[in-house]
Amino acid sequence: MSNSIKLAILGLGTVGTGVINLINDNLNELKRRSGRDIIITEVGTRRHRDDIDPNIVQNSDLMATAASDNVDIVVEVIGGTTLAKDVIMHAIKNGKHVVTANKALLAEHGNEIFAFAEEHNVHVAYEAAVAGGIPIIKVMREALAANKIDWLAGIINGTGNFIMTEMRDKGRPFADVLSEAQELGYAEADPTFDVEGIDAAHKLALLASIAFGIPLQFDKVYCEGITGITLQDVNYAEELGYRIKHLGFAVRRDGQGNDEASGIELRVHPTLIPQDALLANVNGVKNAVLVNSHPLGQTLYCGDGAGAGATASAVMADVMDLVRVLGSKDSHDESNSNQNNHGHHVPHLAFIPEQLSDTPILRAEQMITGYYLRVHAYDSPGVLADITRILSDAGINIDAILQKPAHKVGQVPVIILTLPVVESQMNLAIEKIEKLETITDKVVRIRLDELA
C-alpha cells in the first residue's frame, strides 16, 4: 500500500487557495488521522502562481491534470456548470475520485455525474456544496441513516441572511444592505443567484434528495427571492412575534387531509417564523439547517456557510473520507479487484441507487403553509368583514388580525396571519380580495411556518 495520496486542485481562487493553506497548516494532523501522507502534486490554474510550492506542477490544461497518473483525487473548485462538468466526467472516466464544492453543477447534472461515477467505481464527494463548513451532508447520509426524515428547513444562503438581519436589526432598506454585502464580498456584482433564491434552491435540491431518497430535481424547486421584502413587513412581523428569514424547505406530505396531496414540497422563499425559534436567531452570514426526523426529533446544524476556511474544511473532510476508501481498496484481496469495491463508500444520495423513489414533487399550488397578508384598504365600514368573509368562504382560518394607522389619508393597512392552507385556496381568496372596491393595492403575501 502506497503511503501517500496525491491530490490535484483545480482552481486557485479563494477556496482552492484555502485548501492548500489548510493542508500546509494541518499536515501532521491529517497524517495522524488518516495514516497517509496527503500531497498536492498538481494544480490546475490559468495563471502561474509564484507563491505555490515549486514541487507542485501548475498546469493550465485542466483535462490533462484531471487524468494525470500522478493524481489519486481531483478537487474541483473552479465553479460553473460547463467546463467543471467536462473536467469531472473526464476525471471519473480516468478512475479518479472527485471532491467538489459545485452545488449548481450537482443540482443540475448530479444524477448523470453520480451514475457515471458508479459505473466507473469511483466516488464524487460534495460536503462543501451545501452550507459551507457545516457537515450537513455527512450528518444526513450517515448519522441520520436510521431515521425517517419528515422535513427540513434551512438558512442556506449567507448573503440573504445577512441582508434580512441588517434590515431587522438596523432598520436599513434592502438596496442599502445589498450594496454593503457586495462591498464586503458576501454578494457578487450580479447578486441574482443569492437574492432571488437560486443558490439556495441548488442546495435544497441536494438536501432533499439525501433526505427522501429521490433523484435530484432542481427544476421542480419553487423559488422566491427577498427583493420584495420591505422594512414595513419586517417591522409588522416583529410586532406580531415573528421574524422574516429566507428559508429552504423540503417537506414530506402524506396526503392525510381532504385537500392535501401526497408528495414532497421543495420550496425556497421568505418565511415568517416565531421569534423564539432556533432558526430565527441565526444571524449575519451564518447558515443553519433544522432537520426533523423519526425517532430522533429536531436537530439543528449551524455554522459558517461560506469563506475560504469553512469551505476548505468541508473539502478536506471529503478528501479524508476518500483517503480511507483508497486505503480500503489498496488492502482488498486482489482476487476481488474486478468487483465493485467502494471500501466504506456511502451512496452518493444516501440511498442505494436502485432504491431511489419516484415520489412526486408537489406543484406550487399544492403546497401548504400559513400566510402573512398585508392588505391596504380604504378606511370604510365593512371592509374588514368583507376580507374575513372571503377568507372564511375559502376555508382559510385566521390566526391574528392587526389593523394599523393610516399611512395615506383614508387608507389603512390590515395585517392578517392565517393557519396553514393549501396554496390554491389562498390564490383564489387573494384574487377575490383584490377585486373589492375598497382595496387600494395588490395584497402582499409572505408564507408563515411555525417549524413544529
KEKEBA-159219 format. One record per residue (C-alpha): residue in three letters; x, y, z. Coordinates in nm, 3 decimals. Layout:
KEKEBA-159219
{"ALA", {X, Y, Z}},
...
END
This chain:
KEKEBA-159219
{"MET", {0.000, 0.000, 0.000}},
{"SER", {0.144, 0.336, -0.103}},
{"ASN", {0.179, 0.570, 0.192}},
{"SER", {0.088, 0.885, 0.003}},
{"ILE", {-0.233, 1.014, -0.153}},
{"LYS", {-0.187, 1.258, -0.438}},
{"LEU", {-0.426, 1.548, -0.493}},
{"ALA", {-0.492, 1.779, -0.783}},
{"ILE", {-0.659, 2.112, -0.702}},
{"LEU", {-0.847, 2.255, -0.999}},
{"GLY", {-0.898, 2.626, -0.944}},
{"LEU", {-0.685, 2.855, -0.730}},
{"GLY", {-0.942, 3.110, -0.624}},
{"THR", {-1.048, 3.168, -0.267}},
{"VAL", {-1.147, 2.808, -0.200}},
{"GLY", {-0.859, 2.639, -0.383}},
{"THR", {-0.606, 2.858, -0.206}},
{"GLY", {-0.783, 2.786, 0.122}},
{"VAL", {-0.746, 2.411, 0.065}},
{"ILE", {-0.374, 2.446, 0.001}},
{"ASN", {-0.330, 2.656, 0.314}},
{"LEU", {-0.528, 2.410, 0.526}},
{"ILE", {-0.315, 2.117, 0.410}},
{"ASN", {0.005, 2.308, 0.479}},
{"ASP", {-0.114, 2.422, 0.822}},
{"ASN", {-0.254, 2.088, 0.940}},
{"LEU", {-0.027, 1.841, 0.763}},
{"ASN", {0.064, 1.644, 1.076}},
{"GLU", {-0.297, 1.624, 1.197}},
{"LEU", {-0.410, 1.496, 0.858}},
{"LYS", {-0.147, 1.220, 0.863}},
{"ARG", {-0.228, 1.125, 1.222}},
{"ARG", {-0.595, 1.088, 1.135}},
{"SER", {-0.554, 0.909, 0.801}},
{"GLY", {-0.224, 0.723, 0.835}},
{"ARG", {-0.124, 0.859, 0.494}},
{"ASP", {0.075, 1.149, 0.356}},
{"ILE", {-0.160, 1.379, 0.165}},
{"ILE", {0.036, 1.555, -0.107}},
{"ILE", {-0.072, 1.813, -0.362}},
{"THR", {0.104, 1.707, -0.681}},
{"GLU", {-0.072, 1.924, -0.939}},
{"VAL", {-0.287, 2.234, -0.959}},
{"GLY", {-0.498, 2.349, -1.249}},
{"THR", {-0.474, 2.724, -1.299}},
{"ARG", {-0.486, 2.965, -1.589}},
{"ARG", {-0.214, 3.186, -1.443}},
{"HIS", {0.114, 3.075, -1.294}},
{"ARG", {0.140, 3.142, -0.920}},
{"ASP", {0.482, 3.224, -0.775}},
{"ASP", {0.361, 3.153, -0.421}},
{"ILE", {0.292, 2.785, -0.494}},
{"ASP", {0.544, 2.518, -0.388}},
{"PRO", {0.778, 2.464, -0.688}},
{"ASN", {0.736, 2.087, -0.645}},
{"ILE", {0.369, 2.122, -0.742}},
{"VAL", {0.302, 2.107, -1.115}},
{"GLN", {0.098, 2.405, -1.236}},
{"ASN", {-0.099, 2.324, -1.549}},
{"SER", {-0.344, 2.534, -1.749}},
{"ASP", {-0.472, 2.218, -1.917}},
{"LEU", {-0.733, 2.108, -1.662}},
{"MET", {-0.829, 1.798, -1.857}},
{"ALA", {-0.470, 1.674, -1.853}},
{"THR", {-0.444, 1.733, -1.479}},
{"ALA", {-0.773, 1.550, -1.420}},
{"ALA", {-0.634, 1.243, -1.599}},
{"SER", {-0.277, 1.258, -1.466}},
{"ASP", {-0.117, 0.935, -1.346}},
{"ASN", {0.030, 1.142, -1.063}},
{"VAL", {-0.316, 1.213, -0.914}},
{"ASP", {-0.547, 0.998, -0.699}},
{"ILE", {-0.814, 1.255, -0.603}},
{"VAL", {-0.929, 1.555, -0.807}},
{"VAL", {-1.061, 1.856, -0.614}},
{"GLU", {-1.281, 2.072, -0.839}},
{"VAL", {-1.332, 2.429, -0.717}},
{"ILE", {-1.348, 2.619, -1.046}},
{"GLY", {-1.728, 2.662, -1.038}},
{"GLY", {-1.971, 2.687, -1.326}},
{"THR", {-2.159, 2.406, -1.498}},
{"THR", {-1.981, 2.363, -1.832}},
{"LEU", {-1.603, 2.325, -1.802}},
{"ALA", {-1.643, 2.191, -1.447}},
{"LYS", {-1.873, 1.915, -1.572}},
{"ASP", {-1.637, 1.819, -1.853}},
{"VAL", {-1.340, 1.807, -1.616}},
{"ILE", {-1.523, 1.598, -1.354}},
{"MET", {-1.653, 1.349, -1.610}},
{"HIS", {-1.301, 1.320, -1.755}},
{"ALA", {-1.156, 1.258, -1.408}},
{"ILE", {-1.417, 0.990, -1.338}},
{"LYS", {-1.351, 0.824, -1.674}},
{"ASN", {-0.985, 0.804, -1.576}},
{"GLY", {-1.061, 0.640, -1.241}},
{"LYS", {-1.016, 0.941, -1.014}},
{"HIS", {-1.224, 1.010, -0.707}},
{"VAL", {-1.362, 1.364, -0.712}},
{"VAL", {-1.430, 1.626, -0.445}},
{"THR", {-1.637, 1.926, -0.549}},
{"ALA", {-1.794, 2.234, -0.392}},
{"ASN", {-2.009, 2.292, -0.701}},
{"LYS", {-2.374, 2.293, -0.589}},
{"ALA", {-2.507, 2.433, -0.919}},
{"LEU", {-2.338, 2.159, -1.120}},
{"LEU", {-2.463, 1.879, -0.894}},
{"ALA", {-2.815, 2.016, -0.860}},
{"GLU", {-2.850, 2.037, -1.238}},
{"HIS", {-2.638, 1.740, -1.355}},
{"GLY", {-2.579, 1.532, -1.041}},
{"ASN", {-2.792, 1.236, -1.150}},
{"GLU", {-2.575, 1.190, -1.458}},
{"ILE", {-2.248, 1.251, -1.273}},
{"PHE", {-2.327, 1.012, -0.988}},
{"ALA", {-2.439, 0.737, -1.228}},
{"PHE", {-2.117, 0.777, -1.425}},
{"ALA", {-1.914, 0.757, -1.103}},
{"GLU", {-2.093, 0.435, -1.001}},
{"GLU", {-2.022, 0.290, -1.343}},
{"HIS", {-1.651, 0.366, -1.305}},
{"ASN", {-1.629, 0.251, -0.943}},
{"VAL", {-1.528, 0.592, -0.803}},
{"HIS", {-1.692, 0.838, -0.569}},
{"VAL", {-1.790, 1.205, -0.601}},
{"ALA", {-1.790, 1.379, -0.263}},
{"TYR", {-1.960, 1.716, -0.215}},
{"GLU", {-1.982, 1.821, 0.151}},
{"ALA", {-1.865, 2.172, 0.061}},
{"ALA", {-2.151, 2.220, -0.186}},
{"VAL", {-2.408, 2.284, 0.088}},
{"ALA", {-2.378, 2.514, 0.390}},
{"GLY", {-2.000, 2.560, 0.374}},
{"GLY", {-1.828, 2.422, 0.681}},
{"ILE", {-2.140, 2.267, 0.837}},
{"PRO", {-2.114, 1.887, 0.791}},
{"ILE", {-2.479, 1.855, 0.697}},
{"ILE", {-2.423, 1.611, 0.408}},
{"LYS", {-2.233, 1.367, 0.629}},
{"VAL", {-2.486, 1.403, 0.910}},
{"MET", {-2.783, 1.329, 0.685}},
{"ARG", {-2.618, 1.050, 0.487}},
{"GLU", {-2.456, 0.876, 0.783}},
{"ALA", {-2.552, 0.995, 1.132}},
{"LEU", {-2.925, 1.002, 1.046}},
{"ALA", {-2.915, 0.689, 0.829}},
{"ALA", {-3.152, 0.501, 1.065}},
{"ASN", {-3.406, 0.785, 1.076}},
{"LYS", {-3.701, 0.871, 0.857}},
{"ILE", {-3.670, 1.240, 0.775}},
{"ASP", {-4.007, 1.414, 0.774}},
{"TRP", {-3.892, 1.766, 0.687}},
{"LEU", {-3.602, 2.004, 0.691}},
{"ALA", {-3.578, 2.381, 0.685}},
{"GLY", {-3.264, 2.581, 0.636}},
{"ILE", {-3.094, 2.916, 0.608}},
{"ILE", {-2.869, 2.805, 0.325}},
{"ASN", {-2.760, 3.134, 0.172}},
{"GLY", {-2.549, 3.361, 0.390}},
{"THR", {-2.595, 3.668, 0.172}},
{"GLY", {-2.972, 3.659, 0.210}},
{"ASN", {-2.943, 3.600, 0.583}},
{"PHE", {-2.705, 3.896, 0.620}},
{"ILE", {-2.949, 4.122, 0.435}},
{"MET", {-3.251, 4.015, 0.640}},
{"THR", {-3.055, 4.052, 0.965}},
{"GLU", {-2.940, 4.405, 0.883}},
{"MET", {-3.289, 4.511, 0.776}},
{"ARG", {-3.434, 4.390, 1.106}},
{"ASP", {-3.161, 4.499, 1.346}},
{"LYS", {-3.072, 4.835, 1.194}},
{"GLY", {-3.383, 4.935, 1.002}},
{"ARG", {-3.193, 4.958, 0.674}},
{"PRO", {-3.366, 4.922, 0.336}},
{"PHE", {-3.293, 4.622, 0.114}},
{"ALA", {-3.098, 4.810, -0.156}},
{"ASP", {-2.868, 4.973, 0.102}},
{"VAL", {-2.780, 4.642, 0.269}},
{"LEU", {-2.728, 4.468, -0.065}},
{"SER", {-2.471, 4.732, -0.164}},
{"GLU", {-2.280, 4.670, 0.158}},
{"ALA", {-2.297, 4.294, 0.106}},
{"GLN", {-2.133, 4.343, -0.233}},
{"GLU", {-1.863, 4.567, -0.083}},
{"LEU", {-1.789, 4.305, 0.184}},
{"GLY", {-1.766, 4.026, -0.073}},
{"TYR", {-2.077, 3.844, 0.053}},
{"ALA", {-2.261, 3.908, -0.275}},
{"GLU", {-2.138, 3.906, -0.633}},
{"ALA", {-2.155, 4.209, -0.864}},
{"ASP", {-2.458, 4.029, -1.011}},
{"PRO", {-2.636, 3.911, -0.693}},
{"THR", {-2.924, 3.736, -0.871}},
{"PHE", {-2.839, 3.383, -0.755}},
{"ASP", {-2.830, 3.497, -0.391}},
{"VAL", {-3.120, 3.740, -0.363}},
{"GLU", {-3.358, 3.552, -0.594}},
{"GLY", {-3.307, 3.222, -0.412}},
{"ILE", {-3.140, 3.026, -0.693}},
{"ASP", {-2.829, 2.945, -0.489}},
{"ALA", {-3.047, 2.820, -0.202}},
{"ALA", {-3.259, 2.617, -0.445}},
{"HIS", {-2.949, 2.437, -0.575}},
{"LYS", {-2.857, 2.339, -0.219}},
{"LEU", {-3.212, 2.242, -0.129}},
{"ALA", {-3.231, 2.004, -0.425}},
{"LEU", {-2.927, 1.821, -0.289}},
{"LEU", {-3.056, 1.812, 0.070}},
{"ALA", {-3.398, 1.686, -0.039}},
{"SER", {-3.255, 1.400, -0.242}},
{"ILE", {-3.048, 1.285, 0.056}},
{"ALA", {-3.341, 1.328, 0.296}},
{"PHE", {-3.603, 1.140, 0.096}},
{"GLY", {-3.410, 0.914, -0.141}},
{"ILE", {-3.530, 1.081, -0.461}},
{"PRO", {-3.341, 1.179, -0.778}},
{"LEU", {-3.213, 1.537, -0.798}},
{"GLN", {-3.489, 1.761, -0.936}},
{"PHE", {-3.370, 2.121, -0.919}},
{"ASP", {-3.612, 2.225, -1.192}},
{"LYS", {-3.906, 2.144, -0.961}},
{"VAL", {-3.796, 2.361, -0.667}},
{"TYR", {-4.032, 2.655, -0.608}},
{"CYS", {-3.806, 2.959, -0.581}},
{"GLU", {-3.884, 3.308, -0.449}},
{"GLY", {-3.630, 3.573, -0.350}},
{"ILE", {-3.615, 3.854, -0.097}},
{"THR", {-3.612, 4.156, -0.328}},
{"GLY", {-3.977, 4.234, -0.247}},
{"ILE", {-3.935, 4.235, 0.132}},
{"THR", {-3.985, 4.581, 0.282}},
{"LEU", {-3.898, 4.730, 0.620}},
{"GLN", {-4.269, 4.772, 0.673}},
{"ASP", {-4.324, 4.395, 0.664}},
{"VAL", {-4.012, 4.325, 0.872}},
{"ASN", {-4.146, 4.556, 1.145}},
{"TYR", {-4.502, 4.424, 1.134}},
{"ALA", {-4.373, 4.068, 1.162}},
{"GLU", {-4.168, 4.162, 1.470}},
{"GLU", {-4.471, 4.327, 1.627}},
{"LEU", {-4.666, 4.003, 1.583}},
{"GLY", {-4.389, 3.792, 1.739}},
{"TYR", {-4.233, 3.666, 1.416}},
{"ARG", {-3.913, 3.716, 1.221}},
{"ILE", {-3.868, 3.702, 0.844}},
{"LYS", {-3.599, 3.463, 0.722}},
{"HIS", {-3.516, 3.341, 0.372}},
{"LEU", {-3.555, 2.964, 0.406}},
{"GLY", {-3.544, 2.648, 0.202}},
{"PHE", {-3.797, 2.375, 0.290}},
{"ALA", {-3.816, 2.009, 0.194}},
{"VAL", {-4.133, 1.854, 0.337}},
{"ARG", {-4.281, 1.506, 0.305}},
{"ARG", {-4.663, 1.520, 0.266}},
{"ASP", {-4.866, 1.204, 0.321}},
{"GLY", {-5.197, 1.334, 0.188}},
{"GLN", {-5.389, 1.296, 0.514}},
{"GLY", {-5.621, 1.595, 0.472}},
{"ASN", {-5.906, 1.620, 0.222}},
{"ASP", {-5.724, 1.883, 0.017}},
{"GLU", {-5.371, 1.758, 0.079}},
{"ALA", {-5.180, 1.581, -0.196}},
{"SER", {-4.915, 1.317, -0.134}},
{"GLY", {-4.564, 1.405, -0.236}},
{"ILE", {-4.272, 1.629, -0.149}},
{"GLU", {-4.264, 2.006, -0.124}},
{"LEU", {-3.944, 2.172, -0.240}},
{"ARG", {-3.962, 2.546, -0.181}},
{"VAL", {-3.737, 2.845, -0.118}},
{"HIS", {-3.897, 3.171, -0.007}},
{"PRO", {-3.911, 3.440, 0.263}},
{"THR", {-4.089, 3.300, 0.568}},
{"LEU", {-4.225, 3.432, 0.896}},
{"ILE", {-4.110, 3.209, 1.181}},
{"PRO", {-4.157, 3.256, 1.559}},
{"GLN", {-3.900, 3.487, 1.719}},
{"ASP", {-3.802, 3.218, 1.969}},
{"ALA", {-3.741, 2.954, 1.702}},
{"LEU", {-3.382, 2.834, 1.673}},
{"LEU", {-3.355, 2.939, 1.309}},
{"ALA", {-3.490, 3.286, 1.392}},
{"ASN", {-3.178, 3.353, 1.598}},
{"VAL", {-2.921, 3.252, 1.337}},
{"ASN", {-2.798, 3.588, 1.211}},
{"GLY", {-2.547, 3.755, 0.982}},
{"VAL", {-2.386, 3.534, 0.719}},
{"LYS", {-2.431, 3.215, 0.922}},
{"ASN", {-2.609, 2.913, 0.774}},
{"ALA", {-2.823, 2.663, 0.963}},
{"VAL", {-3.026, 2.353, 0.880}},
{"LEU", {-3.304, 2.220, 1.104}},
{"VAL", {-3.388, 1.854, 1.045}},
{"ASN", {-3.698, 1.683, 1.183}},
{"SER", {-3.662, 1.305, 1.179}},
{"HIS", {-3.805, 0.998, 1.347}},
{"PRO", {-3.722, 0.883, 1.605}},
{"LEU", {-3.455, 1.146, 1.680}},
{"GLY", {-3.674, 1.458, 1.655}},
{"GLN", {-3.546, 1.805, 1.571}},
{"THR", {-3.173, 1.871, 1.540}},
{"LEU", {-3.003, 2.195, 1.434}},
{"TYR", {-2.672, 2.229, 1.249}},
{"CYS", {-2.525, 2.578, 1.239}},
{"GLY", {-2.202, 2.748, 1.132}},
{"ASP", {-2.019, 2.942, 0.864}},
{"GLY", {-2.177, 2.882, 0.527}},
{"ALA", {-1.905, 3.033, 0.309}},
{"GLY", {-1.549, 3.162, 0.308}},
{"ALA", {-1.209, 3.006, 0.245}},
{"GLY", {-1.173, 2.842, 0.586}},
{"ALA", {-1.523, 2.696, 0.611}},
{"THR", {-1.530, 2.562, 0.256}},
{"ALA", {-1.175, 2.426, 0.271}},
{"SER", {-1.267, 2.245, 0.593}},
{"ALA", {-1.556, 2.071, 0.416}},
{"VAL", {-1.344, 1.990, 0.110}},
{"MET", {-1.076, 1.828, 0.322}},
{"ALA", {-1.333, 1.631, 0.523}},
{"ASP", {-1.430, 1.471, 0.191}},
{"VAL", {-1.067, 1.416, 0.098}},
{"MET", {-1.010, 1.237, 0.431}},
{"ASP", {-1.307, 1.008, 0.365}},
{"LEU", {-1.172, 0.924, 0.021}},
{"VAL", {-0.825, 0.859, 0.162}},
{"ARG", {-0.984, 0.589, 0.377}},
{"VAL", {-1.170, 0.449, 0.075}},
{"LEU", {-0.844, 0.430, -0.117}},
{"GLY", {-0.677, 0.262, 0.179}},
{"SER", {-0.954, 0.005, 0.191}},
{"LYS", {-0.920, -0.065, -0.179}},
{"ASP", {-0.542, -0.098, -0.154}},
{"SER", {-0.578, -0.361, 0.118}},
{"HIS", {-0.855, -0.550, -0.060}},
{"ASP", {-0.779, -0.901, -0.180}},
{"GLU", {-0.653, -0.891, -0.540}},
{"SER", {-0.891, -1.174, -0.635}},
{"ASN", {-1.182, -0.931, -0.595}},
{"SER", {-1.014, -0.643, -0.777}},
{"ASN", {-1.261, -0.656, -1.065}},
{"GLN", {-1.565, -0.632, -0.842}},
{"ASN", {-1.725, -0.304, -0.744}},
{"ASN", {-1.533, -0.225, -0.427}},
{"HIS", {-1.609, 0.114, -0.279}},
{"GLY", {-1.445, 0.048, 0.055}},
{"HIS", {-1.650, 0.247, 0.304}},
{"HIS", {-1.838, 0.415, 0.023}},
{"VAL", {-2.170, 0.570, 0.124}},
{"PRO", {-2.418, 0.602, -0.166}},
{"HIS", {-2.399, 0.945, -0.326}},
{"LEU", {-2.757, 1.035, -0.233}},
{"ALA", {-2.762, 0.826, 0.088}},
{"PHE", {-2.986, 0.555, -0.064}},
{"ILE", {-2.882, 0.261, -0.283}},
{"PRO", {-2.920, 0.397, -0.641}},
{"GLU", {-3.169, 0.123, -0.733}},
{"GLN", {-3.382, 0.223, -0.432}},
{"LEU", {-3.431, 0.590, -0.522}},
{"SER", {-3.806, 0.654, -0.531}},
{"ASP", {-4.028, 0.829, -0.783}},
{"THR", {-4.223, 1.019, -0.514}},
{"PRO", {-4.382, 1.316, -0.694}},
{"ILE", {-4.271, 1.672, -0.629}},
{"LEU", {-4.577, 1.883, -0.548}},
{"ARG", {-4.664, 2.182, -0.762}},
{"ALA", {-4.667, 2.530, -0.607}},
{"GLU", {-5.047, 2.540, -0.583}},
{"GLN", {-5.039, 2.215, -0.381}},
{"MET", {-4.804, 2.345, -0.112}},
{"ILE", {-4.935, 2.401, 0.241}},
{"THR", {-4.821, 2.693, 0.460}},
{"GLY", {-4.958, 2.962, 0.683}},
{"TYR", {-4.964, 3.315, 0.548}},
{"TYR", {-4.893, 3.674, 0.642}},
{"LEU", {-5.115, 3.905, 0.437}},
{"ARG", {-5.085, 4.284, 0.419}},
{"VAL", {-5.396, 4.439, 0.267}},
{"HIS", {-5.431, 4.812, 0.200}},
{"ALA", {-5.790, 4.934, 0.202}},
{"TYR", {-5.998, 5.247, 0.230}},
{"ASP", {-6.095, 5.317, 0.589}},
{"SER", {-6.463, 5.242, 0.545}},
{"PRO", {-6.723, 5.039, 0.739}},
{"GLY", {-6.741, 4.672, 0.648}},
{"VAL", {-6.404, 4.636, 0.474}},
{"LEU", {-6.263, 4.406, 0.741}},
{"ALA", {-6.581, 4.199, 0.739}},
{"ASP", {-6.555, 4.157, 0.361}},
{"ILE", {-6.196, 4.036, 0.381}},
{"THR", {-6.263, 3.789, 0.663}},
{"ARG", {-6.574, 3.658, 0.486}},
{"ILE", {-6.375, 3.585, 0.168}},
{"LEU", {-6.109, 3.402, 0.367}},
{"SER", {-6.369, 3.204, 0.557}},
{"ASP", {-6.554, 3.107, 0.239}},
{"ALA", {-6.221, 2.975, 0.102}},
{"GLY", {-6.176, 2.756, 0.410}},
{"ILE", {-5.893, 2.973, 0.546}},
{"ASN", {-5.871, 3.012, 0.924}},
{"ILE", {-5.744, 3.342, 1.063}},
{"ASP", {-5.492, 3.329, 1.346}},
{"ALA", {-5.443, 3.704, 1.408}},
{"ILE", {-5.550, 4.042, 1.270}},
{"LEU", {-5.368, 4.371, 1.316}},
{"GLN", {-5.508, 4.700, 1.182}},
{"LYS", {-5.251, 4.979, 1.166}},
{"PRO", {-5.293, 5.358, 1.147}},
{"ALA", {-5.341, 5.505, 0.802}},
{"HIS", {-5.024, 5.570, 0.601}},
{"LYS", {-5.217, 5.771, 0.346}},
{"VAL", {-5.528, 5.975, 0.403}},
{"GLY", {-5.823, 5.738, 0.429}},
{"GLN", {-5.616, 5.423, 0.366}},
{"VAL", {-5.528, 5.166, 0.633}},
{"PRO", {-5.305, 4.858, 0.625}},
{"VAL", {-5.463, 4.543, 0.763}},
{"ILE", {-5.227, 4.261, 0.863}},
{"ILE", {-5.367, 3.907, 0.876}},
{"LEU", {-5.196, 3.585, 0.983}},
{"THR", {-5.359, 3.260, 0.874}},
{"LEU", {-5.328, 2.899, 0.976}},
{"PRO", {-5.181, 2.657, 0.717}},
{"VAL", {-5.380, 2.627, 0.397}},
{"VAL", {-5.333, 2.478, 0.050}},
{"GLU", {-5.185, 2.746, -0.176}},
{"SER", {-5.454, 2.713, -0.442}},
{"GLN", {-5.717, 2.815, -0.186}},
{"MET", {-5.513, 3.120, -0.088}},
{"ASN", {-5.466, 3.216, -0.454}},
{"LEU", {-5.843, 3.220, -0.508}},
{"ALA", {-5.904, 3.418, -0.189}},
{"ILE", {-5.647, 3.684, -0.274}},
{"GLU", {-5.791, 3.718, -0.623}},
{"LYS", {-6.134, 3.790, -0.473}},
{"ILE", {-5.996, 4.030, -0.210}},
{"GLU", {-5.814, 4.234, -0.476}},
{"LYS", {-6.142, 4.274, -0.667}},
{"LEU", {-6.310, 4.451, -0.374}},
{"GLU", {-6.371, 4.819, -0.447}},
{"THR", {-6.234, 4.908, -0.104}},
{"ILE", {-5.892, 4.753, -0.173}},
{"THR", {-5.632, 5.006, -0.294}},
{"ASP", {-5.335, 4.786, -0.389}},
{"LYS", {-5.214, 4.433, -0.452}},
{"VAL", {-5.219, 4.205, -0.148}},
{"VAL", {-4.871, 4.141, -0.007}},
{"ARG", {-4.825, 3.778, 0.094}},
{"ILE", {-4.538, 3.612, 0.280}},
{"ARG", {-4.552, 3.248, 0.386}},
{"LEU", {-4.551, 3.157, 0.754}},
{"ASP", {-4.426, 2.842, 0.926}},
{"GLU", {-4.426, 2.753, 1.296}},
{"LEU", {-4.144, 2.496, 1.242}},
{"ALA", {-4.330, 2.248, 1.460}},
END
